[in-house]
């Protein structure tokens, strides 16, 4: 009997999935559980006990993790930063940011109402990954968003 064809995008996956490299991936799993209510789906330890791969679910999305290894991947802490920000859309941004900070994240932008209709804040986790956390609060037209952006830009110093 022939096996059924594998699904090109497995159940539970989306088209894009972040794959984070962490200096201590096992500690990162614990942090993401405490900060963002992540659910661990699988863990694949390497022969040295360090994590080769793990899969977590945060909300309806998958996040994959791997341990930093100088042969193939470095963490943001080793690289002294990352240009990548993970956007996390949630029901209550204030509560999630408070929970993340209590779990050990550093707030880099306090939660506030933004011109595009979200309540929005920024945290950096203990492993160097930047998280933008948002709750959509107002539906705006494109023109209203542009007007809000221009008003914000006028208030900024040159």
Secondary structure, 3 states (H helix, E strand, C coil): CCCCCCCCCCCCCCCCCEEEEECCHHHHHHHHHHHHCCEEEEEEECCCCCEEEEEEEECCEEEEEEECECCCECCHHHHCCCCCEEEEECCCHHHHHHHHHHHCCEEEEEEEECCCCEEEEEEECCCCCEEEEEEECCCCCHHHHHHHHHHHHHHCCC
